Amino acid sequence: MSLQLQDVKKSYRQPDGNVLPVLNVPAFKLSQGEQVALVGESGGGKTTLLNVIAGITRADSGAVVVDGIDLTRLAEPARDRFRADRIGIVFQTFHLLPSLSALENVLLGMAFSGKADRKFASELLTRVGLGERQHHRPQQLSVGEQQRVSVARALANKPKLMLADEPTASVDLANQDLILKLIRDTCHEHNISLLLVTHSHDVSNQFERVEELTEFNQVGVKS
């Protein structure tokens, strides 16, 4: 099992002192190599969910088991190391460092886990169609090209689990299909599990397994 959630809850305290529940996930399982689309509108907790799975944000309660390790039992430094080694993330905003080239941005992602491999990083950029632009900085690339760099960076460490947060939201329709195919094909090739969140049914319709956020995340449902 690549990912398992059990009774995962997360709330935030608002400035007025009230507690706002954001996540209430009774159970969820993702097998190794399986690909799932999670559909929901903005504000429904999708990004918080991915942050909890990645160990960026700690759940208030419950178990978040990735590749056999319960991240809720790890201290923050250990969660950071685990994420760098076994989880790839494609953010809605790309988080590329403007002073670094496309190749250097991918290598930086590798460096956090001690797996820097210049040849493999270059091969990934070639695979995403940026072989001739790997020495360009982000401001010299189109939005679609920047997103492709972020995909290459997320795949650089050959993670066990890939999390994609609205990866096609910032690109045009032509690049949307290219990026989605790139993510899915590469995950399939390396047996990487994929959880992709989107508000687009055009995207989710391409997946065999689709979860609706309102059913998946039972905030407001009394247990």
Protein Blocks (a to p, Z undefined) as FASTA:
>chain_A
ZZdcehiacddddfkopacdfbdcfbacddehiacdddddehilmmmmmmmmnomaccfb
dcddeehiafklpcfklmmmmmmmmpccddfbloiafkbcfklmmmmmmmmnopacfklm
mmmmmmnopmmmmmpcfklpcfklmmmmmmmmmmmnopabdcdehkllmpcfklmmmmmm
mmmmmmmmnopacddddfbfklmmmpfbdcdfklmpmghiaZZ
